[in-house]
Amino acid sequence: MKVLQRGLKKEDIVKIKRYNKWHIVTDNDVRMLVNETSNTDNDDNSNKVDWKNNKAYIFMDSFESSKKFYEKNKELELKLYIKADIGTLYNEYKVNDWSLTERGIEVDLA
């Protein structure tokens, strides 16, 4: 996978101090901040990164939530930032495309 930027703070990505959401939609793009180690209430990983196959699977609260979010924003460019450990810094990865599948939002990474 191609890393575009390393060591980014959340504040630098979203351009807002104390921003609590894990995504932000601007006029031109969708910026998703993924904590790879986060779990849902059922202790399942809410986001999965398949490093071997250059894919990321983003699952919002439910499939319907994922579908609604994707349908509303699918024309925008997706920028994906992944925090792979308990640290506070994100890396930006090159995104080829994103789509909706039965697993939620699927991101093809370069």
N, C-alpha and C positions, 0 to 999 in steps of 0.2 A: 504494500500500500504506500501511496505517495503522501508524505507529510508535507504540508504547505507551510505551516508555522508551528513552532514548539514553545512550550512554556508560557501560555497565555492565561491571564487572569480572567475570571468571569466578567468583571467590570470592564475590561478592555474589549471583550467580545460584544457585549450588549450595549455598551456605552451609557449605562445607567448604574448609579451606585445603589447597593443593597437590593438588587433585583432578585426576586425569589423564584421565578418560574424557570423551567428548564428549556424553554424555547422562546424566541422572539421573532415576530414577523415584521419586516420592514417593507418599504415600498418595492424593493427589488429582490429581496431574498427571505428565506426562512433560515434561522440559525438555531440548530439544535445542540444542546449541551448534554452530552450523555455521560453518566457515571456508570461505567461498565460493571461496577460491583454492587449497584443498587438492587434491592429486592422488593417485591410486592408484599402485600399483607399475607399472602399465602406462602411466603419465603421462596418464591420463584424469581429468577432473574427477570426484571422488567425489560431489559435491553440485552441483546446478545450481539457480540461482534465475532464473526467467523473470520479470524485473521488468515486462515489458510486459503479460503475461497474469496477473500476480498468483499465480504458482505457484512452489513449491519442490519439487525432487525430491531425496530423500535415499536414497542407496544405501549399504547396509552392506556388509560383506565379500562377500556373495553374495545372490542373490535369496532363497535359503532363509533366510539370516540375517535379511533384511528382513522376510520373511513371519513367521518365528517371533517376532521382536520386536513386530511389529504385532499379531498374533493375541493375544499375551500382554497387551498394553497398550491395545488399541483402545477400551476403555470409558473410559479416562482422558482428561482434557483435555490437549491438546498446547500447549506454550508454545515458541515458536521464537525463538531468538536468533541473529542473523547478524553475523559479523565479515567485512566486505566487503574488507578490505585486510590488510596485514601488521601492523597495529596490534594492540593488546591489548584493545580495548573492543568490546563487543557492543551491538547495538540489538535490542530486543524488538519483534516484529511481531505484529499481530492475526491470529489464525488462525480461519478460519470452520469448517474441517473438515479431516480427514486420512483417507486411505484407502490401500489397497494396489493398485498397478497393475503392469503388466509392467515398468515402469521402476524399481520399488521403492516406497518410501513417497512418496506425492504429497500435498502440503500446499496447500490452497486458502487464500490470504491475502486479507484484507479490503482 
